[in-house]
Amino acid sequence: MDKLFYFLEALSFANLGLAFAGVLAGIVIGALPGLSATMAVAVLVPFTFTMNPASGLIVLGAIYTGAIYGGSYSAILVNAPGTPSAIATTFDGFPMAKRGDGALAVSIATLASVIGGLIGALMLMFLAPPLATVALAFGPPEYFWLAIFGLTLISALSVGNLIKGLIGACFGLILSMIGVAVIGADVRFTFGSQTLIGGIDIVAGLIGLYCIPVLIDLVATKDPHLKVASDSSGFRLGESFAILMRNKVNAIRSSVIGTVVGILPGAGGSVASLVSYSESRRSSKNPENYGKGEPGGIIATEAANNATVGGGFIPTLVLGIPGTPPDAVILGALLVQGIKIGPQLFTSQGSIVYTFIFGLLIGTLLMLPIGLVVGRYAYKSIVAIPKAALVPTIAFLTVIGSFAIHNNLHDSAVMLGLGVIGWGLNRAGFAPSPIVLGLVLGQIAEQGFVQAYLIGNAQGNILGQFFGRPISLAIAAFAILTLFYPLIASAIGARRAKKSAVDQTVESRDANA
């Protein structure tokens, strides 16, 4: 009965209005490159101090989940992920938009985001205390191997050009080491430049490597940026539902992956979406279609990155360990409100927590109508805008977005420099995804390795730190399997083709005899 009361409280007119406004604001902010979910939540936190704690949490959660979903718009329509968690959405979303299926891609992303958000929030409600213990089992060695596992996904993202993918990832790792070291405070690879002493910000690098090459190509070609589909005036919901039903296992699996990865502090939606994309491609009957406009790729990435919202709140609320940067901001808001974080939170202050969780579920459901309406007009607007107006608009947003990260022109300079380098690398056949993957995971891998090495050195058992823990060994095994899976799959395919050819030859001889 208590949960029914909390549900009705979340359905109050005020909380519904806050959830609606939060989702809408989050979608708009998330769709603009550089204006991340963290920034949106941080800016609006002071306004929640005058609200009751449950309502304040509802609006912050709605902004957070809306921004994560909103990143898919620019990823699909202009090949520029609005948030880091939408990196993998560009792989199949933009190819779909280029062939005239942008409205369909947005609808699929919306449905997948709602499914992922609902599963993440439901797991937060029912499994928070036991799942939080998973986060406690992860130490520096596990985070190191998790980052290595993420880097092995390059083998799935660089089909047909693994060597260039690995080179791109190494370049991304080098970029992640620029500036002051995470541990030890050594200054590296700055070449005396004050601009580089703070390192390469991930969002600035993301904008530069994805947005600037697109802008240069838009200027350099006369072709229209997107095709106009004959049925682009509708939501194409029937077709989207049919595709989602064919990929229902993919959607549920990706949502679970997103929730589990979201529990791990520091991993976030970018890792979850890449892992889910790799698993979706690996288990697909037509893996060769991925990267060419395969709807299953969008479903995997969007379900996973939205599930991390609920997953990230599990360690935040139960252990006081924020799973993602937006969670850290929301945790600060909770502490200001005088809410005591811990395992007893769900019993001692259940009215606040469960009202918030029900509000998160309602906000996720509101993404469906809001996202479809906004997405429909976003696609039609992007198609209708001439390139002469679209290019300077996107260029302005990239500069503002990179500057707004730290209110520093150095980030904009780094963004432009990486953009030009990224365009040149694209021309040479180096995709931006492995580079960004190396940049994102480099700091996680370095911090985990150095901490594990120092602990092992102090204990006199360095190898035991890396190879003597069950979870580390399991992650390392998955990393090895993922890295060599394309080679194993191609070898098996070649053997089957050879066997089939031999069988056909034998059958032909028997028939002639």
Secondary structure, 3 states (H helix, E strand, C coil): CHHHHHHHHHCCHHHHHHHHHHHHHHHHHHHCCCCCHHHHHHHHHHHHCCCCHHHHHHHHHHHHHHHHHHHHHHHHHCCCCCCHHHCCHHHHHHHHHHCCCHHHHHHHHHHHHHHHHHHHHHHHHHHHHHHHHHHHCCCHHHHHHHHHHHHHCHHHHCCCCHHHHHHHHHHHHHHHCCEECCCCCCEECCCCCCCCCCCCCHHHHHHHHHHHHHHHHHHHCCCCCCCCCCCCCCCCHHHHHHHHHHCHHHHHHHHHHHHHHHHCCCCHHHHHHHHHHHHHHHHCCCHHHCCCCCHHHHHHHHHHHHHHHHHHHHHHHHHCCCCCHHHHHHHHHHHHCCCCCCCCHHHHCHHHHHHHHHHHHHHHHHHHHHHHHHHHHHHHHHHHCCHHHHHHHHHHHHHHHHHCCCCCHHHHHHHHHHHHHHHHHHHCCCCHHHHHHHHHHHHHHHHHHHHHHHHHHHHCCHHHHHHCCHHHHHHHHHHHHHHHHHHHHHHHHHHHHHHHHHHHHHHHHHHHC
